[in-house]
Amino acid sequence: MHPADIEREANAANLRPPRLEDLPIRRLPLRLLEWCARQGSALLAIGIFAGLALPPLAAMLRDVVTPVVALLMTLVLLRVDPAQVVGYLRRPLMVAALLVWLLLACPLLTFGAVWLTGLTQGDSAALGAALVLMATGCAATSSPAFARLVGLDGEIALVAALLSTLLVPFTAPPLALGLLGVDLSLSIGGLMGRLALVVGLPLLLSLVIRRLAGAERLHRWGSAVDGAVVLSVVLYGFGVMDGVLAKLLADPGLVLGGVLLAFAGSFALNLLTAVAFLPAGYGLALSAGLLSGNRNMALYLAVLPAATDARILLFFALCQFPLFLSPFLLKPLYGRLLRVR
């Protein structure tokens, strides 16, 4: 290129207004979000304990749990590959097998383990029932985000999380009533209204944002979106920890025992599911295990009547500990397993 042409292009570039994302001050929020994405596992682990240790903040954020879940789903939808999601939907047998395992096989296996270990008797009966009910739940809304954090398949996690959420009103009540005699009272109409808020609205918003922002910009801002996902999950964690510290101080044995049982149930379901789906592929098996170990207890906390045994409701809140800590605890293991695959 002629030197004069180079000079003219340089002058034109200097006259062109800089993009907002190129301005140092404007970049600060993006850089902060990118840092949150890099430290996501640690922030989730710290956040759940901060929510426990700061009851006033937890109480203040209790009522924002549902809007935060809707925001979280919007951000997750921005970070998944639509073509890959459609690709999984074109494999109906594999998706159906995963849903049957999550919603039917896992509750039955958990009930068998609870019965064999004697958790159906005496003072442990409530926690045993809570563990079985946990296994009837749908995959956590945050599962796709957690899958991305630990290097697993976010697309299959999204498909399973959405479909299991749609199906759980039809599978969980008869299982809970038949196995435990517990009436979950999941109103189909009420639950569908909630699903419209936490699934339908985010889907619409994500499509609008994709249209306005464009694929290139979304790709460039990918790490920042991941950081916003982490902060959304931390806010959710604060809200669901409301009242847990008071219960810990009043009955530490019950709370600590519940936390241990929550970890045991979550990790056992994770391992069993991963082993069961190994024939479908290594990556898919690990993603399925993560889905199975992390269940959406916020849904049950929202719909169960006030007359429900307080120990069951407490256990559902305590299930947030393995949910939030699993990316921190399991990420090194997943990284090692994926490297030696």
Sequence and secondary structure as in RCSB ss.txt:
>XXXX:A:sequence
MHPADIEREANAANLRPPRLEDLPIRRLPLRLLEWCARQGSALLAIGIFAGLALPPLAAMLRDVVTPVVALLMTL
VLLRVDPAQVVGYLRRPLMVAALLVWLLLACPLLTFGAVWLTGLTQGDSAALGAALVLMATGCAATSSPAFARLV
GLDGEIALVAALLSTLLVPFTAPPLALGLLGVDLSLSIGGLMGRLALVVGLPLLLSLVIRRLAGAERLHRWGSAV
DGAVVLSVVLYGFGVMDGVLAKLLADPGLVLGGVLLAFAGSFALNLLTAVAFLPAGYGLALSAGLLSGNRNMALY
LAVLPAATDARILLFFALCQFPLFLSPFLLKPLYGRLLRVR
>XXXX:A:secstr
  HHHHHHHHHHHHHS   GGGSHHHHHHHHHHHHHHHTHHHHHHHHHHHHHH HHHHHHHGGGHHHHHHHHHHH
HHHHS HHHHHHHHT HHHHHHHHHIIIIIHHHHHHHHHHHTTTTSGGGHHHHHHHHHHHHS B TTHHHHHHHT
TS HHHHHHHHHHHHHHHHHHHHHHHHHHH       HHHHHHHHIIIIIHHHHHHHHHHHHH HHHHHHTHHHH
HHHHHHHHHHHHHHHTTTHHHHHHH HHHHHHHHHHHHHHHHHHHHHHHHHTGGG HHHHHHHHHHHHSB HHHH
HHHS TTS HHHHHHHHHTHHHHHHHHHHHHHHHHHHHH  
